[in-house]
Amino acid sequence: MGASQATDLTQDFRVGLLLDTPPIQQWAAQAIGTAAAVFVAPAMFVLFMRAYPCVIAMSDGCAFSAPSVAAWRAVAVAVTDPSFPIPPSSAAFSLAFALFGAAMVLVKHFCWRGPREWLRDWHPNMMCVALAFVLPQTFYGTAMTMGAIVTWVWQRRDAPGFEVMGYAIAAGLIAGEGIGGVINAVLQVVGLSGDRFGTNIGCPIACQ
């Protein structure tokens, strides 16, 4: 969990670097956000669990997908189960891919130089490969593909404009998705969610 938080913090400051945000302002924003999250995060957990109790039950067909919940649940089971249900092949696979991922980073930075530097643009991003192993749902990959296509077209047609607004818009879309999830949870709790009305779409009065 500490490594995960350190990675998130690094990514936040990476975005700040791309947006040319002063680091001291980011530190202040992180402090304010942390102080607020101490109270907001438990409330959000209660809200989401009331809206989607299937998340804790890990039942199929849950309206709220939580791949990270499944991943952390697997870790909790692995470290608490006396029989240690993870096969040795999983450890070997993890070690092999850890070495492979490290090797790919070294190849990108030390091999694709000089006349071979153009290969960097085609070098696979190991973070995206690792993310695909963690997230079983395909819509994350679809969303990233759509974003990559828009980014590629925007950079080719207006590179300066993309450098000014591209990262800010991407960050705003990610934040907007999170806010939308909270709104959906509230609608689910008060009984105004989309699945309540979607089942009757196109259904004649007789079948209702």
MILUM-328486 format. One record per residue (C-alpha): residue number from 1; residue in one letter; y negated, z, x negated. Coordinates in steps of 0.02 Angstrom, whole numbers. Layout:
N
<NUM; 'A'; <Y; Z; X>>
...
// end
This chain:
208
<1; 'M'; <0; 0; 0>>
<2; 'G'; <-117; 37; -144>>
<3; 'A'; <-82; -132; -221>>
<4; 'S'; <-115; -214; -52>>
<5; 'Q'; <-282; -127; -33>>
<6; 'A'; <-330; -172; -212>>
<7; 'T'; <-290; -354; -174>>
<8; 'D'; <-394; -351; -15>>
<9; 'L'; <-540; -274; -109>>
<10; 'T'; <-527; -407; -244>>
<11; 'Q'; <-525; -544; -113>>
<12; 'D'; <-679; -470; -30>>
<13; 'F'; <-776; -473; -192>>
<14; 'R'; <-712; -647; -227>>
<15; 'V'; <-790; -706; -64>>
<16; 'G'; <-949; -612; -111>>
<17; 'L'; <-952; -703; -277>>
<18; 'L'; <-934; -871; -189>>
<19; 'L'; <-1074; -824; -70>>
<20; 'D'; <-1184; -759; -213>>
<21; 'T'; <-1193; -585; -135>>
<22; 'P'; <-1253; -444; -249>>
<23; 'P'; <-1106; -329; -291>>
<24; 'I'; <-1206; -172; -255>>
<25; 'Q'; <-1233; -231; -76>>
<26; 'Q'; <-1048; -261; -58>>
<27; 'W'; <-1009; -87; -121>>
<28; 'A'; <-1130; -15; 7>>
<29; 'A'; <-1052; -120; 145>>
<30; 'Q'; <-877; -64; 93>>
<31; 'A'; <-931; 119; 98>>
<32; 'I'; <-1009; 101; 270>>
<33; 'G'; <-858; 4; 335>>
<34; 'T'; <-737; 133; 265>>
<35; 'A'; <-831; 277; 346>>
<36; 'A'; <-827; 187; 513>>
<37; 'A'; <-646; 132; 496>>
<38; 'V'; <-587; 312; 480>>
<39; 'F'; <-628; 331; 665>>
<40; 'V'; <-612; 152; 726>>
<41; 'A'; <-441; 110; 651>>
<42; 'P'; <-344; 248; 743>>
<43; 'A'; <-432; 200; 905>>
<44; 'M'; <-384; 18; 878>>
<45; 'F'; <-204; 70; 845>>
<46; 'V'; <-197; 168; 1007>>
<47; 'L'; <-276; 22; 1100>>
<48; 'F'; <-155; -107; 1031>>
<49; 'M'; <-2; 2; 1057>>
<50; 'R'; <-52; 33; 1237>>
<51; 'A'; <-80; -153; 1263>>
<52; 'Y'; <75; -209; 1167>>
<53; 'P'; <206; -69; 1161>>
<54; 'C'; <334; -200; 1111>>
<55; 'V'; <258; -197; 935>>
<56; 'I'; <332; -25; 899>>
<57; 'A'; <494; -67; 990>>
<58; 'M'; <507; -229; 888>>
<59; 'S'; <570; -318; 1044>>
<60; 'D'; <586; -506; 1057>>
<61; 'G'; <458; -606; 1153>>
<62; 'C'; <314; -489; 1112>>
<63; 'A'; <146; -564; 1157>>
<64; 'F'; <66; -488; 1002>>
<65; 'S'; <140; -554; 842>>
<66; 'A'; <138; -429; 700>>
<67; 'P'; <226; -499; 547>>
<68; 'S'; <154; -363; 435>>
<69; 'V'; <225; -232; 552>>
<70; 'A'; <398; -308; 531>>
<71; 'A'; <376; -314; 343>>
<72; 'W'; <323; -131; 329>>
<73; 'R'; <460; -78; 449>>
<74; 'A'; <587; -163; 337>>
<75; 'V'; <517; -70; 187>>
<76; 'A'; <524; 96; 280>>
<77; 'V'; <705; 66; 332>>
<78; 'A'; <753; 16; 155>>
<79; 'V'; <684; 172; 73>>
<80; 'T'; <746; 295; 205>>
<81; 'D'; <918; 228; 250>>
<82; 'P'; <1052; 319; 146>>
<83; 'S'; <1159; 161; 140>>
<84; 'F'; <1014; 56; 69>>
<85; 'P'; <1043; -99; 178>>
<86; 'I'; <963; -223; 58>>
<87; 'P'; <1095; -326; -36>>
<88; 'P'; <1085; -345; -226>>
<89; 'S'; <1054; -531; -203>>
<90; 'S'; <884; -490; -126>>
<91; 'A'; <832; -395; -282>>
<92; 'A'; <888; -540; -392>>
<93; 'F'; <795; -664; -281>>
<94; 'S'; <635; -560; -286>>
<95; 'L'; <643; -543; -475>>
<96; 'A'; <676; -728; -499>>
<97; 'F'; <530; -780; -390>>
<98; 'A'; <415; -652; -471>>
<99; 'L'; <452; -732; -639>>
<100; 'F'; <435; -905; -565>>
<101; 'G'; <267; -863; -488>>
<102; 'A'; <201; -790; -651>>
<103; 'A'; <263; -943; -746>>
<104; 'M'; <175; -1060; -624>>
<105; 'V'; <10; -971; -652>>
<106; 'L'; <31; -986; -841>>
<107; 'V'; <73; -1170; -824>>
<108; 'K'; <-84; -1201; -721>>
<109; 'H'; <-199; -1117; -846>>
<110; 'F'; <-120; -1168; -1012>>
<111; 'C'; <-25; -1330; -984>>
<112; 'W'; <-140; -1432; -871>>
<113; 'R'; <-275; -1461; -1000>>
<114; 'G'; <-358; -1611; -1077>>
<115; 'P'; <-288; -1773; -1007>>
<116; 'R'; <-173; -1674; -892>>
<117; 'E'; <-311; -1569; -814>>
<118; 'W'; <-310; -1677; -656>>
<119; 'L'; <-140; -1602; -616>>
<120; 'R'; <-225; -1437; -574>>
<121; 'D'; <-281; -1510; -408>>
<122; 'W'; <-98; -1540; -363>>
<123; 'H'; <-29; -1378; -432>>
<124; 'P'; <46; -1273; -290>>
<125; 'N'; <-44; -1113; -245>>
<126; 'M'; <87; -977; -266>>
<127; 'M'; <-9; -859; -151>>
<128; 'C'; <15; -982; -8>>
<129; 'V'; <199; -1002; -53>>
<130; 'A'; <222; -813; -52>>
<131; 'L'; <128; -798; 113>>
<132; 'A'; <246; -923; 192>>
<133; 'F'; <393; -810; 146>>
<134; 'V'; <310; -659; 228>>
<135; 'L'; <247; -741; 388>>
<136; 'P'; <388; -811; 494>>
<137; 'Q'; <271; -887; 624>>
<138; 'T'; <219; -1068; 600>>
<139; 'F'; <46; -1055; 678>>
<140; 'Y'; <-25; -972; 522>>
<141; 'G'; <28; -1122; 419>>
<142; 'T'; <-39; -1239; 552>>
<143; 'A'; <-208; -1150; 552>>
<144; 'M'; <-218; -1157; 361>>
<145; 'T'; <-174; -1342; 364>>
<146; 'M'; <-310; -1378; 491>>
<147; 'G'; <-435; -1279; 387>>
<148; 'A'; <-384; -1370; 228>>
<149; 'I'; <-408; -1540; 310>>
<150; 'V'; <-580; -1493; 376>>
<151; 'T'; <-627; -1424; 205>>
<152; 'W'; <-569; -1583; 117>>
<153; 'V'; <-668; -1696; 233>>
<154; 'W'; <-822; -1585; 226>>
<155; 'Q'; <-820; -1575; 36>>
<156; 'R'; <-805; -1764; 20>>
<157; 'R'; <-948; -1800; 140>>
<158; 'D'; <-1067; -1657; 101>>
<159; 'A'; <-1015; -1556; -51>>
<160; 'P'; <-1182; -1461; -70>>
<161; 'G'; <-1180; -1413; 113>>
<162; 'F'; <-1002; -1350; 99>>
<163; 'E'; <-1045; -1242; -51>>
<164; 'V'; <-1186; -1162; 48>>
<165; 'M'; <-1099; -1134; 216>>
<166; 'G'; <-912; -1167; 196>>
<167; 'Y'; <-854; -996; 140>>
<168; 'A'; <-971; -905; 259>>
<169; 'I'; <-905; -1004; 408>>
<170; 'A'; <-725; -974; 356>>
<171; 'A'; <-757; -787; 341>>
<172; 'G'; <-843; -787; 510>>
<173; 'L'; <-696; -875; 592>>
<174; 'I'; <-575; -747; 520>>
<175; 'A'; <-684; -604; 582>>
<176; 'G'; <-701; -687; 750>>
<177; 'E'; <-513; -699; 767>>
<178; 'G'; <-499; -512; 739>>
<179; 'I'; <-634; -475; 868>>
<180; 'G'; <-546; -592; 989>>
<181; 'G'; <-385; -495; 964>>
<182; 'V'; <-473; -333; 1012>>
<183; 'I'; <-545; -415; 1168>>
<184; 'N'; <-373; -480; 1215>>
<185; 'A'; <-300; -306; 1195>>
<186; 'V'; <-434; -231; 1308>>
<187; 'L'; <-399; -364; 1440>>
<188; 'Q'; <-213; -326; 1424>>
<189; 'V'; <-241; -140; 1455>>
<190; 'V'; <-353; -166; 1608>>
<191; 'G'; <-232; -294; 1682>>
<192; 'L'; <-337; -450; 1658>>
<193; 'S'; <-236; -535; 1521>>
<194; 'G'; <-195; -719; 1524>>
<195; 'D'; <-8; -696; 1550>>
<196; 'R'; <-42; -611; 1718>>
<197; 'F'; <-124; -768; 1786>>
<198; 'G'; <-36; -901; 1684>>
<199; 'T'; <132; -879; 1774>>
<200; 'N'; <59; -937; 1939>>
<201; 'I'; <-30; -1091; 1874>>
<202; 'G'; <28; -1243; 1972>>
<203; 'C'; <136; -1137; 2086>>
<204; 'P'; <115; -1170; 2273>>
<205; 'I'; <71; -1027; 2389>>
<206; 'A'; <249; -1020; 2455>>
<207; 'C'; <323; -973; 2286>>
<208; 'Q'; <194; -837; 2256>>
// end
